[in-house]
Amino acid sequence: MMSIEVCPGVRLNADRTLYMEGSRTLVVADLHLGYEKALESDGLYLPRTHTMNVIGDLLRAIERERAERVVVLGDVKHDFQRGQWECRDDVRAVISLLAESSKCILVRGNHDNFLLNMIGDMDVEVVDHIYIENFYLEHGHVDSGVRPAIIGHEHPSVRILDRVGGFVKIPCFLHVPSKKVTVIPAFSPMAPGNDLCNGIHPEPFSPALMGCDEKDVYVYGCTEIGIINLGKLGELKDLRF
């Protein structure tokens, strides 16, 4: 199964995208463009494939869904502490291709300082939040309290252990009916993910998740073979393969 419908017309996809059928809107979160450049500044050198991977994955998702609009839920770029132009070329390349294929809306995240300086001359909308189909879409580093909400920021993932101590880490969606919150995993293949296997941390990244009952947090893992309903967060402590 490559997608799961969690609300009428709202699908979670195995490629870490959310699709809203009524408005033909594709939603992704946390691209973290410029990640390799930030690592290089810390002395770690990796092949610069991240931006091209993000572009390819986004364009395939847009074509598959025939999406007319793409919303990026914050953290378009990665490094918010260094110079504002380090990831400019990567950001402009991705946003340019998105704008050519669909209407592009960027929701500001906590990493997105100087974003307007980079793309102010481009035909894209930059906002702090947006309403679509009665859902309130925001990054998630600040909780507006408006519900139902779709957010990013948390980078949710789970570790599944094997018998000898090895593990596989799977990015995942969180759907919390009691809070009326859905959390999208990071679209960046390099984002490590916040491991939730042992339950939500007392101080989660996302304020909207504070006080969640583990028994009401539904987890959907994103894998190459499809999206997997992993059950409730409180049941994942004993998950093995």
KAGI-V668942 format. One record per backbone hydrogen bond with DSSP energy under -0.5 kcal/mol. CO is the residue of the C=O (numbers start at 1). NH is the residue of the N-H. Records with the same first field share a line. If there is no record, write none. Layout:
BEGIN
CO=NH + NH
END
This chain:
BEGIN
1=227
2=14
4=6 + 12
7=10
9=11 + 21
10=6 + 7
11=19
12=4
13=16
17=13
18=27
19=11 + 21
20=23 + 24 + 25
21=24
24=68 + 69
25=20
26=71
27=18
28=73
29=187
30=188
32=35
33=78
34=38
35=39
36=40
37=41
38=42
39=42 + 44
40=43
43=45
44=46
47=49
49=53
50=54
51=55
52=56
53=57
54=58
55=59
56=60
57=61
58=62
59=63
60=64
61=65
62=66 + 67
68=103
69=26
70=105
71=28 + 73
72=74 + 107
74=30
75=31 + 32
76=33
78=80
83=86
85=88
87=91
88=92
89=93
90=94
91=95
92=96
93=97
94=98
95=99
96=100
97=101
98=102
103=70
104=125
105=72 + 107
106=108 + 127
107=74
109=112
112=115
114=118
115=118 + 119
116=120
119=122
122=124
125=106 + 127
127=108
130=137
132=135
135=132 + 137
136=138 + 150
137=130
139=152
140=207
142=144
148=136
149=182
150=138
151=184
152=154
155=194
156=172
157=196
158=170
159=161
160=168
161=241
162=165
166=162
168=160 + 170
170=158
171=222
173=220
174=183
175=177 + 218
176=179 + 180 + 181
180=148 + 149
181=176
182=151
183=174
188=191
193=195
194=157
196=199
201=204
205=207
206=209
207=210
209=212
212=214
213=216
214=217 + 234
216=218
217=233
218=175
219=221 + 230 + 231
220=173
221=223 + 228
223=226
226=223
228=221 + 230
231=219
232=235
233=236
235=238
236=239
239=161
END
